[in-house]
């Protein structure tokens, strides 16, 4: 149990007020550790855990596993902000996959500070690939990418459905968007 949050130079009145209200605000130290851990945090407190870990994008519509993964990776993504790794980590936290080609990897070479991005959202995951969910992923990519970079966005939906017992069908739907935010 945490004994006191007051500094050593507290007045007698402050200490008396703390003792009076201590029973109302008693919180074991072990519970505090659980609240700030995305794996053990109670579901209703996840938004607070997200803010504590520096996550600036949140949606109550995300499945619980996506919320916990986004919180877990928030600090690592911020540490590598503006790199290909941060974009891959963001997309991975949403349970999706991404293929990227930067301008110098294309033939013929593309315009500098541009890249092509193919996002594949798995429809078999806990989240349905709704337009809002995909928009949340794109907004997270925009936050993670280099500020001056623009990208051509292609979206694919990976839907695996079993046909009988011998094969699988994998239709892919593509949408092209061009990022206009780096003007």
Phi and psi in degrees as a GROMACS rama.xvg file:
@    title "Ramachandran Plot"
@    xaxis  label "Phi"
@    yaxis  label "Psi"
@TYPE xy
-75.1303  125.764  UNK-2
-79.5865  -46.3088  UNK-3
-155.621  143.834  UNK-4
-103.016  -2.73579  UNK-5
-77.4016  149.164  UNK-6
-73.7545  162.932  UNK-7
-60.5617  -25.4591  UNK-8
-93.2537  25.3242  UNK-9
-69.0039  150.323  UNK-10
-80.6158  166.347  UNK-11
-62.2549  -37.2986  UNK-12
-63.4547  -43.8604  UNK-13
-62.3147  -40.6225  UNK-14
-66.4936  -38.5286  UNK-15
-65.9603  -41.033  UNK-16
-64.3101  -38.3413  UNK-17
-64.19  -43.3317  UNK-18
-64.2773  -38.8064  UNK-19
-64.7287  -40.6997  UNK-20
-95.1383  0.974862  UNK-21
-60.9644  -38.4851  UNK-22
-67.712  -27.1689  UNK-23
-76.4153  -26.2728  UNK-24
-120.224  19.4443  UNK-25
-65.0069  126.23  UNK-26
-141.54  114.483  UNK-27
-60.9087  145.362  UNK-28
-60.5489  -32.0041  UNK-29
-63.7409  -36.6518  UNK-30
-65.6571  -35.8626  UNK-31
-62.3382  -41.6117  UNK-32
-62.6067  -38.9903  UNK-33
-68.1067  -36.8066  UNK-34
-65.5267  -37.8883  UNK-35
-89.1638  0.202112  UNK-36
-97.7348  118.639  UNK-37
-61.5152  -23.7722  UNK-38
-79.4399  -27.3403  UNK-39
-113.041  -4.73784  UNK-40
-64.5622  135.237  UNK-41
-59.5565  145.532  UNK-42
-56.3467  -40.7092  UNK-43
-71.1715  -13.8809  UNK-44
-102.344  2.95074  UNK-45
-57.8753  -38.6141  UNK-46
-59.238  -35.8946  UNK-47
-70.6365  -37.622  UNK-48
-64.0338  -38.0038  UNK-49
-63.0777  -45.5674  UNK-50
-62.5855  -41.8775  UNK-51
-61.247  -32.6314  UNK-52
-91.9873  7.19742  UNK-53
82.3399  18.3483  UNK-54
-80.9123  120.763  UNK-55
-101.846  5.5265  UNK-56
-129.711  130.466  UNK-57
-150.367  144.785  UNK-58
-142.728  130.939  UNK-59
-70.3578  -13.8812  UNK-60
-78.9574  -17.0909  UNK-61
-65.779  148.185  UNK-62
-65.7329  156.843  UNK-63
-58.6537  -39.4462  UNK-64
-65.6109  -33.8986  UNK-65
-69.2254  -42.145  UNK-66
-58.246  -48.4194  UNK-67
-65.2172  -38.8733  UNK-68
-67.9082  -40.6711  UNK-69
-61.8612  -41.0592  UNK-70
-66.3506  -43.2876  UNK-71
-60.7737  -35.8022  UNK-72
-97.5259  -1.75641  UNK-73
-58.0733  -45.007  UNK-74
-69.5371  -42.1746  UNK-75
-63.8988  -40.3154  UNK-76
-64.9986  -43.5351  UNK-77
-63.4423  -34.8622  UNK-78
-64.6792  -32.5867  UNK-79
-109.967  24.0504  UNK-80
-49.4362  133.811  UNK-81
86.4473  11.2525  UNK-82
-117.379  165.498  UNK-83
-61.7975  -37.5783  UNK-84
-59.1696  -42.6993  UNK-85
-64.3753  -38.0424  UNK-86
-65.5154  -45.7119  UNK-87
-62.1756  -40.7718  UNK-88
-66.3678  -39.4581  UNK-89
-61.6603  -49.1057  UNK-90
-65.0123  -40.4362  UNK-91
-62.6821  -37.1257  UNK-92
-63.6766  -26.9079  UNK-93
-85.5636  2.22087  UNK-94
76.289  25.8688  UNK-95
-119.854  176.585  UNK-96
-124.087  155.24  UNK-97
-140.656  141.389  UNK-98
-117.72  132.328  UNK-99
-127.085  142.908  UNK-100
-132.9  119.546  UNK-101
-80.8695  165.999  UNK-102
-55.328  -35.134  UNK-103
-81.4756  -7.80666  UNK-104
-96.15  -4.4453  UNK-105
-93.5754  158.135  UNK-106
-126.395  114.55  UNK-107
-69.0544  163.678  UNK-108
-59.2978  141.467  UNK-109
-86.1393  -175.145  UNK-110
-71.5078  135.1  UNK-111
-55.3072  148.833  UNK-112
62.6934  33.1245  UNK-113
-127.065  158.882  UNK-114
-153.721  154.673  UNK-115
-98.9736  138.04  UNK-116
-131.058  123.436  UNK-117
-112.275  112.688  UNK-118
-101.057  127.882  UNK-119
-115.13  115.548  UNK-120
-97.1878  125.436  UNK-121
-82.1071  116.181  UNK-122
-74.483  -10.6589  UNK-123
-86.9823  -4.33408  UNK-124
-76.8579  -179.813  UNK-125
-68.2806  -22.1337  UNK-126
-100.686  133.976  UNK-127
-79.4319  140.408  UNK-128
-76.9174  66.6129  UNK-129
-75.1554  166.279  UNK-130
-61.9996  -38.8108  UNK-131
-66.2782  -41.3979  UNK-132
-62.367  -45.5192  UNK-133
-64.5155  -39.2225  UNK-134
-62.8654  -38.2963  UNK-135
-61.6077  -40.7175  UNK-136
-64.658  -44.762  UNK-137
-63.5247  -41.2925  UNK-138
-63.7937  -37.538  UNK-139
-66.4125  -37.0538  UNK-140
-64.695  -43.8854  UNK-141
-59.9432  -38.1465  UNK-142
-69.4688  -32.2717  UNK-143
-87.9548  -22.7901  UNK-144
-74.5576  165.708  UNK-145
-60.6228  140.685  UNK-146
-59.1333  -36.7313  UNK-147
-88.6488  -5.5903  UNK-148
-81.6947  145.405  UNK-149
-117.802  156.094  UNK-150
-143.145  152.26  UNK-151
-96.8187  120.888  UNK-152
-102.771  126.992  UNK-153
-123.466  132.376  UNK-154
-113.143  135.662  UNK-155
-124.58  145.881  UNK-156
-113.586  120.105  UNK-157
-89.2689  102.979  UNK-158
-114.129  112.182  UNK-159
-103.694  117.334  UNK-160
-125.185  135.652  UNK-161
-79.7952  133.319  UNK-162
-107.747  110.069  UNK-163
60.722  -131.795  UNK-164
-125.745  11.8181  UNK-165
-118.419  -12.6541  UNK-166
-153.464  177.427  UNK-167
-132.555  148.877  UNK-168
-109.933  136.811  UNK-169
-133.144  77.5138  UNK-170
-72.9202  146.729  UNK-171
-125.823  130.745  UNK-172
-107.594  133.155  UNK-173
-117.877  140.544  UNK-174
-133.132  135.464  UNK-175
-110.202  129.116  UNK-176
-132.038  148.444  UNK-177
-115.665  128.42  UNK-178
-70.5261  127.692  UNK-179
-112.257  8.40864  UNK-180
-79.1677  -12.4946  UNK-181
-101.559  39.0705  UNK-182
